[in-house]
Amino acid sequence: MAVGQDEPADVVLLKARDPHALRRAERYERAGTPVLNSAAVTARCQDRAWMERTARAAGLPFAATLGGGVIAELAWPGPVVVKSRHSRKEDLVARADTPAQWRALAERWPGEPVLLQRPVSGDGWDRKLWVVGGQVFAELRRSELEPGGPERRPWTPDPGERAVALAAGEAFGLQVYGVDLLPGPDGPVAVDVNAFPGVRHQAGAPEALAALVLRTAGR
């Protein structure tokens, strides 16, 4: 949250996603204060199963889910991306290309509810797009599923990639958000949507956020 306890505000930026922050945001909303993004949408975006259903209902290309459950109770279905069903800091996001890798994940996260996604063939780089009040910012980042250290590269999305990112905001009811894309055989495929992510090293992003806040406050 961008304000202290019980402080009046013209607009609230809901960056935290813990239950306490969500409850505070709901109180501001009930008092008539605009919240970016809303508490309800922020909470729902933590559920990756809801995320896929919402994306597909809106016609957005999204990585296919093969199933889910508690990882220790599931059998290895072949090469798969394993993700915690509930998105949070330091959650589980990994590939299991062999039974041994699957067993290692199950031993480390025995009670974790997960979703299994079919791997999307890519080039080892995630297409990171951030949207702030309709303005798109982007870069390439070395995938966390690939070996090697973190790396960033400048990148300009093509019109199709920009269209997917902008459509995600309308589908999810988000004003400040991030979309992770991978290049699929038939065009870009979304693999994650994040409410109010950190937009670092993007020239113009702070100004775009300030402009959005002022518009929302009616100034």
Number of C-alpha atoms within 10 A of each C-alpha: 17 11 12 8 8 9 7 11 14 14 21 22 18 22 18 16 20 11 11 10 15 20 14 16 25 16 14 21 16 10 9 11 18 19 21 24 21 20 21 13 14 24 17 16 22 19 15 21 18 14 21 22 14 17 20 15 10 14 13 20 18 22 22 16 18 12 13 18 15 16 25 19 13 13 11 19 15 12 17 21 21 22 21 25 23 20 20 12 7 7 13 20 16 17 21 21 15 13 14 11 15 23 17 12 19 19 12 12 17 14 13 20 17 24 22 25 20 17 17 19 10 13 11 15 20 21 24 21 25 29 26 24 21 15 16 19 21 21 18 20 18 18 19 16 14 13 9 9 8 10 11 13 11 9 14 14 17 9 9 11 21 20 13 19 26 24 16 24 21 11 16 19 16 24 23 25 28 27 24 20 27 24 17 15 10 7 12 21 21 25 20 19 26 18 28 22 15 12 19 9 10 12 10 10 19 14 11 17 18 13 15 19 20 13 12 17 14 9 7
